[in-house]
């Protein structure tokens, strides 16, 4: 049974919810050390340690719960899981907004990860989209994510400098609650798709480990996220060393990051359209190579406008990776496994978010910032090679059968 396509209005509500929740997830990321230093119970020495723990806390919750949440979507329904996830996310935002101390704030950060809101939204949008338009829907979702990633840090920095961050966190919780009420009243549960009679049951991680193509896709997703988060750690250092005489270097670094997210927001729907019409694997490989090339070229350019251009190219290419991976995997599995697959893939991606900064931390004592960019480019290159290897594994499997 094919999935019943989402009406445009319902898809729009889900995308708006994605943008608002992503804004809430990203609003604190670039200013975390500054905000944590304002909380009670934190001294100047402990601010760096607490901010690192606060940045990692959501990833830990998502890594633990994402596979189970994807499976629960298939079992209990996408609509109930979305509403439960939104409730936990709202509680996390209010906990952070109303907590004057660091321990209450950390509890809110953990709850943010436990909500796994991104997993549920991705599973809902993908499962309820028709096969012929799933690429477009996933592309629009990537655009909504990029919009939240672009707006969140900008609003967070302005609010912290000129007023207070608590009203923004509270407003995000309220906006999410309004989105939840609209979703409850407007979005219906997508029709359940029973597994095909001749399709083997999807056994989660065991199926991924036993299938060379799926295994390569999950590893590629992990390395892509590792590369992206390693770049976040390295880029500010690179700009400071490459352009030491530049004034307002922090603002310019933030603007360069924003250009990358703006490019991702604009390019994501185009990649989704191309994926519906062609092979998502090919687009994934091209985009991974584009990311590797643009990052590698950063090591040889000496003009700020060239750095901006390469960040735009990298952002536009990066927008293709997650959606192409999800679409390629969904096409080789029954629709009944989509939620479980989404949860597993998000766990691998979150693992990459943890591994990328760890790799930078290990290499930083021995490599200059520009040379660290080569390590980031190598991760993107390995991502593309894994996707190529998955194609060969799929061909070998078909020949055997």
DRENLUM-796097 format. One record per atom (N, C-alpha, C): residue in one letter; x, y, z. Coordinates in steps of 0.2 Angstrom, whole numbers, plus 5000, padded with zeros to 4 digits. Example, Ala and Ser with C-alpha at 12.3 -4.5 7.8 and 13.67 -1.06 7.14 Angstrom:
A506649725039
A506249785039
A506649845039
S506449895035
S506849955036
S506450005039
! end
This chain:
X500449945000
X500050005000
X500450065000
X500350114995
X500750174995
X500550225000
X501050265002
X500850315007
X500350365004
X499950385009
X499450445006
X499850505007
X499950545001
X500350605002
X500050655006
X500450695010
X500250745014
X499950805010
X499350835012
X499150895009
X499650955010
X499650995006
X500151055006
X500151095013
X499551105015
X499451135022
X499751105027
X499651035028
X499950995033
X500650995033
X500950985027
X501650985026
X501951045028
X501551105026
X501851165028
X501851175036
X501351145040
X501351155047
X501951115050
X502051055047
X502651015049
X503351045048
X503351085042
X503951115041
X504051175045
X503551215047
X503551265051
X503751245058
X503451185060
X503651155067
X504451145067
X504651115061
X505351095061
X505851165061
X505651215058
X506051275058
X506051305065
X505451305069
X505451335075
X505851295080
X505751225080
X506151185085
X506851185083
X507051195077
X507751195075
X508051265078
X507651315077
X507851375080
X508051375088
X507551335091
X507651325098
X508251285100
X508451235096
X508951195097
X509651225096
X509651275091
X510251315089
X510351375092
X509851405095
X509951475098
X510551485103
X510751435106
X511251435111
X511951415109
X511951375103
X512551345101
X513151395101
X513151445097
X513751485096
X513951525102
X513451535107
X513551585113
X513551545119
X513551475119
X513451435125
X513951455131
X514651465129
X515051485135
X514851555138
X514651605134
X514451665137
X513751665141
X513251615139
X512651615143
X512751575149
X513151515149
X513251475155
X513651515160
X514051565158
X514451605163
X513951645167
X513351665164
X512851705168
X512451665173
X512451595173
X512051555177
X512351555184
X511951545189
X512251535196
X512551475197
X513051465201
X513451405202
X514051395197
X514151445193
X514651435188
X515151495189
X515851475190
X516351525191
X516751525184
X517251575184
X517551585177
X517951515175
X518151485180
X518551415178
X518051365175
X517551365178
X517051305176
X516651325170
X516651385168
X516151405162
X516351365156
X516951355155
X517151315149
X516951235149
X517051215155
X516851145156
X516051135156
X515751175159
X514951165159
X514651185152
X514951225148
X514751245141
X514851185137
X515451145138
X515551085134
X515051035135
X514951025142
X514450975144
X513750995141
X513551055141
X512951075139
X512851065131
X513351075128
X513351065120
X513250995119
X513550945123
X513550875121
X512850845124
X512550875129
X511950845132
X511450825127
X511150865123
X510650845118
X510850785114
X511450785112
X511750735108
X511650665111
X511850665118
X511850605122
X511050575122
X510650625123
X509950595124
X509650575117
X509850605111
X509650585105
X509950515103
X510550505105
X510950445103
X510650385106
X510350395113
X510050345116
X509350325114
X508950375112
X508250365111
X508050365104
X508450385100
X508250395093
X508050325090
X508450275090
X508150205087
X507550185090
X507450195097
X506850175100
X506250215097
X506350275097
X505750325095
X505550305088
X506050295083
X505850275076
X505450215076
X505650165080
X505250105081
X504550115084
X504550155089
X503850175092
X503450205087
X503650255082
X503250285077
X502950235073
X503250175071
X502950125067
X502450085071
X502550075078
X502150035082
X501550075085
X501650135087
X501050175091
X500750225086
X501050245081
X500850295077
X501250355077
X501250395071
X501750455070
X501450515074
X500750525074
X500450575077
X500550575084
X500350525088
X500450525095
X501250535097
X501650505093
X502350515095
X502650585094
X502350615088
X502550685087
X502250735093
X501650725095
X501350765100
X501750755107
X501950685108
X502350675114
X503050705114
X503350705108
X503950735107
X503950815108
X503450845105
X503350915106
X503250935113
X502950895117
X502750905124
X503450905128
X503850855127
X504550855130
X504950915128
X504950935121
X505350985119
X505151055122
X504451065123
X504251125126
X504451125133
X504451065137
X504651065144
X505351085144
X505751065139
X506451075139
X506651145139
X506251185134
X506351255133
X506151295139
X505651275142
X505351315148
X505851295154
X506151235154
X506651225160
X507251265159
X507451275153
X508051315152
X507951385153
X507351415151
X507151485152
X507051505159
X506751455163
X506651475170
X507151455175
X507651425173
X508151395178
X508751445179
X508851475185
X509351525186
X510051485187
X510051425189
X510651385190
X510851335185
X511451315185
X511751275180
X511451205180
X511251175186
X510951115186
X510251105182
X509851155184
X509251155180
X509251165173
X509751205171
X509851225164
X510151155161
X510551115164
X510851055161
X510251005160
X509751005165
X509150955164
X508750975158
X508751045157
X508351065151
X508751045145
X509351045144
X509751025139
X509650945137
X509650905143
X509550835142
X508850825139
X508350855142
X507650845140
X507650865132
X508050915130
X507950935123
X508250875119
X508750835121
X508950775117
X508450725118
X508150715124
X507650655124
X507050665120
X506850725118
X506250735114
X506350705107
X506950705105
X507050675098
X506650705093
X506450775093
X505950805089
X506150795082
X506850805080
X507050805073
X506950735070
X507050685074
X506850615072
X506150605070
X505750625075
X505050615074
X504750655068
X504950715067
X504750755061
X504950725055
X505650705055
X505850675048
X505550605047
X505350565052
X505050505050
X504350515048
X503950565051
X503250585049
X503250605042
X503650655040
X503650685034
X503850635029
X504350595030
X504550545025
X504050485024
X503750465030
X503250405029
X502650435026
X502350495027
X501750515024
X501850545018
X502450545015
X502450575008
X502450525003
X502150534997
X502150484992
X502850474989
X502950414987
X503550394984
X503850434979
X503450464975
X503650504969
X503850574971
X503650594977
X503750664980
X504150664986
X504350604989
X504750604995
X505350644995
X505650644989
X506350684989
X506150764990
X505650784987
X505450854987
X505250874995
X504950824998
X504750845005
X505350845009
X505850795008
X506450795012
X506850855011
X506850875005
X507250935003
X506950995006
X506251005006
X505951065010
X506151055017
X506150995020
X506350995027
X507051015029
X507450995024
X508151025025
X508251095025
X507751125020
X507751195020
X507551225026
X506951195029
X506751225036
X507251215041
X507651165041
X508151155046
X508651205045
X508851225039
X509351275038
X509151345040
X508451355039
X508151415041
X508251425049
X508051375052
X508151375060
X508851385062
X509351355058
X510051355060
X510351425058
X510051455053
X510251525052
X509951575056
X509351575058
X509051625062
X509151615070
X509251555072
X509351535079
X509951575082
X510551565079
X511151595082
X511151675081
X510851695076
X510851775075
X510351805081
X509751775082
X509351795087
X509651785094
X509951735095
X510251715102
X510751765103
X511251785099
X511751835100
X511451905101
X510951925097
X510651995098
X510351995105
X509951945107
X509551945113
X510051945119
X510551905119
X511051905124
X511451975125
X511552005119
X511952065120
X511552125122
X510852125120
X510452185121
X509952175126
X509752115128
X509152105132
X509352045137
X508951995135
X509051935139
X508851875135
X509151815136
X508951755132
X508351725134
X508151735140
X507551695143
X506851705139
X506751775137
X506151785133
X506151745126
X506751745123
X506751705117
X506651625118
X506951605123
X506751535125
X506051515126
X505751565130
X505051555132
X504651565126
X504751615121
X504351625115
X504451565111
X505051535110
X505051475106
X504651415109
X504651405116
X504151355119
X503451375117
X503251435117
X502551455116
X502351445108
X502851465104
X502751445097
X502751375095
X503151335099
X503051265098
X502451235100
X502151265106
X501551235108
X500951255103
X500951315100
X500451335095
X500551285089
X501151275087
X501251225082
X500951155083
X501051135089
X500751075092
X500051075091
X499651125094
X498951125094
X498751125086
X499051165082
X498851165075
X498951095072
X499451065073
X499550995071
X499050945073
X498850955080
X498350905083
X497750915079
X497550975077
X496850985074
X496850975067
X497450975063
X497450975056
X497750915053
X498250885056
X498650835053
X498350765056
X498150725051
X497950655053
X498550605053
X498350545056
X498850495056
X498950465049
X499550455047
X499650425040
X499450355040
X499150335035
X498950265034
X499550215035
X499450165040
X499950115041
X500050075035
X500650055033
X500850015028
X501149945030
X500749895029
X500949835031
X501549805027
X502049775030
X502649745026
X502449705021
X502749705015
X502649665010
X502749585012
X502349545009
X502349475010
X503049445009
X503349465004
X504049435002
X504649475005
X504449525009
X505049565011
X505249545018
X505949535019
X506149515026
X506049565031
X505849545037
X505749595042
X506349635043
X506249705045
X506849745046
X506949745054
X507549715055
X507749705062
X508249765065
X508149825062
X508549875065
X509249875064
X509649885069
X510349885069
X510649815066
X510349765068
X510549695065
X510549695057
X509949725055
X509849725047
X510349775044
X510549825047
X511049875045
X511749845045
X511949805050
X512549775050
X512649715045
X512049685044
X512049625039
X512049645032
X511849705031
X511749735024
X512349785022
X512749765017
X513349805016
X513149875013
X512549875009
X512349945007
X512149985012
X511649965017
X511450005022
X511950025027
X512449975028
X512949985033
X513450045030
X513550045023
X513950105021
X513550165021
X512950165020
X512550225021
X512550255028
X512450215033
X512450235040
X513150265041
X513750235039
X514350255040
X514550325037
X514250325031
X514350395027
X513950445031
X513350435033
X512950485037
X513350505043
X513650455046
X514050475052
X514650515051
X515050505045
X515650535043
X515450605041
X514850615037
X514650685035
X514550725041
X514150705046
X514050745052
X514750755056
X515150705056
X515850715059
X516150775056
X516150775049
X516550825045
X516250895047
X515550895047
X515250965048
X515350995055
X515350955060
X515450975066
X516250985068
X516650955064
X517350965065
X517451035062
X517151045056
X517251115053
X517051175057
X516451165061
X516251215066
X516751225071
X517151175073
X517651185078
X518251225075
X518451205069
X519051225066
X518951295063
X518351315060
X518351365056
X518551435059
X518251445065
X518451515068
X519251525069
X519551465071
X520251465072
X520651485065
X520351455060
X520651465053
X520551535051
X519951565052
X519851635050
X520351675054
X520351665060
X520851715065
X521551705062
X521751645061
X522451645059
X522651665052
X522151655047
X522251675040
X522151745039
X521751785043
X521651855042
X521751885049
X522351885052
X522451915059
X522351985059
X522452025054
X522352095054
X521652125053
X521152075052
X520452095051
X520152115057
X519752175057
X519352195062
X518652155063
X518452155069
X517752125070
X517752055068
X518352015069
X518351945066
X517851895069
X517551905075
X517051865077
X516351875073
X516251935072
X515651955068
X515651925061
X516251935058
X516351915051
X516351835051
X516651805056
X516551725056
X515851705056
X515451735061
X514751725061
X514351735054
X514551785051
X514251805044
X514451745039
X515051725039
X515251665035
X514851605036
X514751595043
X514351535044
X513651545042
X513351605043
X512651615040
X512651605033
X513151625029
X513151625022
X513051545020
X513451505024
X513351435022
X512651405023
X512351425029
X511651405031
X511151435026
X511251495024
X510851525019
X510851485012
X511451465010
X511551425004
X511151365005
X511251325010
X510951265012
X510151275011
X509951325014
X509151335014
X508951345007
X509251375003
X509051394996
X509151334992
X509651294993
X509851234988
X509451174990
X509251164996
X508951094999
X508351074994
X507851124993
X507351104989
X507551084982
X508051114979
X508251094972
X508551024973
X508951004978
X509150934978
X508650884979
X508150904983
X507550864984
X507150844977
X507150904973
X506850894966
X507250844962
X507850854962
X508350814958
X508350744960
X508250734967
X508250664969
X507550624967
X507050664967
X506450634964
X506450614957
X506850644953
X506950634946
X507550584944
X507950584949
X508550544947
X508850494953
X509450484953
X509750434958
X510050474964
X509750474970
X509950504976
X510750494977
X510950424976
X511650404977
X512150454973
X511950464967
X512350504963
X512450574965
X511850604968
X511850674970
X512250674977
X512150624981
X512550614987
X513350614986
X513550574981
X514250574980
X514550644977
X514150674972
X514350734970
X514350794975
X513850794980
X513850844985
X514450824990
X514550764992
X515150754996
X515750774993
X515850764987
X516550784984
X516550864983
X515950894982
X515950964982
X516150994989
X515850964994
X516050985001
X516850975002
X517050915000
X517850905001
X518250954997
X518050974991
X518451014987
X518351084989
X517751114991
X517751174994
X518151185000
X518151135005
X518451145011
X519251145010
X519451095005
X520151095003
X520451155001
X520051194996
X520251254993
X520351314998
X519951305004
X520051355009
X520751365012
X521151315011
X521851315013
X522351355009
X522051375003
X522551404998
X522251474996
X521651494998
X521451564997
X521651615002
X521751675000
X521951725004
X521451785004
X520951785001
X520451845001
X519851825005
X519551865008
X518951855012
X518351835008
X518351865002
X517751854998
X517751784995
X518351754994
X518451684991
X518251634997
X518451655003
X518151615009
X517451615009
X517151675008
X516351675008
X516051635002
X516351634996
X516151604991
X516151524992
X516751504995
X516851434996
X516351405001
X516251445006
X515751425011
X515051425009
X514851465004
X514251465000
X514151394996
X514751374993
X514751314989
X514651254994
X515051254999
X515051205004
X514351195007
X514051255009
X513351245012
X512851215007
X512851245001
X512451214995
X512551144994
X513151114994
X513251044994
X513051005000
X513151035006
X512950995012
X512250985012
X511851025009
X511151025010
X510850955006
X511250925002
X511050864999
X511150805003
X511650805008
X511850745010
X511350705014
X511050735020
X510550695024
X509950675020
X509650715016
X509050695012
X509150645007
X509750645004
X509950594999
X510050525002
X510350525008
X510450465011
X509850435013
X509350475016
X508750445019
X508250425013
X508250455007
X507850435002
X508150374999
X508850364998
X509050304995
X508950244999
X509050255006
X508850195010
X508150185010
X507650235010
X506950215010
X506750175004
X507050184999
X506850154993
X507050074992
X507550054997
X507649984997
X507349955003
X506949985007
X506649955013
X505849965012
X505449915015
X504749925015
X504549995019
X504050025017
X503750085020
X503650075028
X503450015030
X503350005037
X503950005041
X504550005038
X505250015042
X505450085042
X505150135039
X505350195038
X505550235045
X505050235050
X505250265056
X505850235059
X505850165060
X506450135063
X507150155059
X507050155053
X507650175049
X507850245050
X507350295051
X507550365052
X507850365059
X507650335064
X507950335071
X508650315071
X508750255067
X509450225067
X509950275063
X509650305058
X510150345054
X510250415058
X509750435062
X509950495066
X510450475072
X510450415074
X510850395079
X511550395077
X511650375071
X512350375067
X512550445066
X512150485064
X512250555063
X512450595070
X512150575075
X512350605081
X512950585084
X513150515082
X513750495084
X514350535080
X514150545074
X514650585070
X514750655073
X514250685076
X514250755079
X514750745085
X514750695089
X515250685094
X515950665092
X516050625087
X516650605084
X517050665081
X516750705077
X517050765074
X517450805078
X517150835083
X517550885088
X518050845092
X517950775093
X518450735097
X519050725092
X518950715086
X519550715081
X519950775081
X519550835081
X519950905081
X520350905087
X520050885093
X520350895099
X521050855099
X521050795096
X521550755096
X522150775091
X521950815085
X522350835080
X522650905082
X522250945085
X522451015086
X523151025089
X523450985094
X524050995096
X524650985091
X524550955086
X525050935081
X524950975074
X524350995073
X524151025066
X523951095067
X524151145062
X523951205062
X523151215059
X522851265061
X522151265059
X522051255051
X522451285047
X522351275040
X522451195038
X522951165041
X523051095040
X522451045043
X522151075048
X521551035051
X520951035046
X520951085042
X520451085036
X520551025032
X521151005031
X521250945026
X520950885029
X520950885036
X520650825039
X519850825038
X519550885038
X518850895037
X518750875030
X519150895025
X519050875018
X519050805017
X519550775021
X519650695020
X519050665023
X518650685028
X518050655030
X517550665025
X517450715022
X516950725017
X517150675011
X517750675009
X517950625004
X517750555005
X517950535012
X517750465014
X517050455014
X516650505015
X515950505015
X515650485008
X515950515002
X515750504996
X516050434994
X516650414996
X516850344994
X516450294997
X516150305003
X515750255006
X515150245002
X514850295000
X514250294995
X514450254989
X514950264986
X515250224980
X515250154982
X515550134988
X515650064990
X514950034991
X514450074993
X513750044994
X513450034987
X513650064982
X513350054976
X513649984973
X514249974974
X514549914972
X514349854976
X514149864982
X513849814987
X513149794984
X512849844982
X512149834980
X512149794973
X512649814969
X512649774962
X512849704964
X513349694968
X513549624970
X512949584972
X512549614977
X512049574980
X511549554974
X511349604969
X510949584964
X511149534960
X511849534958
X512149474954
X512049414957
X512149404964
X512149344968
X511349314968
X510949364968
X510249344968
X509949324961
! end
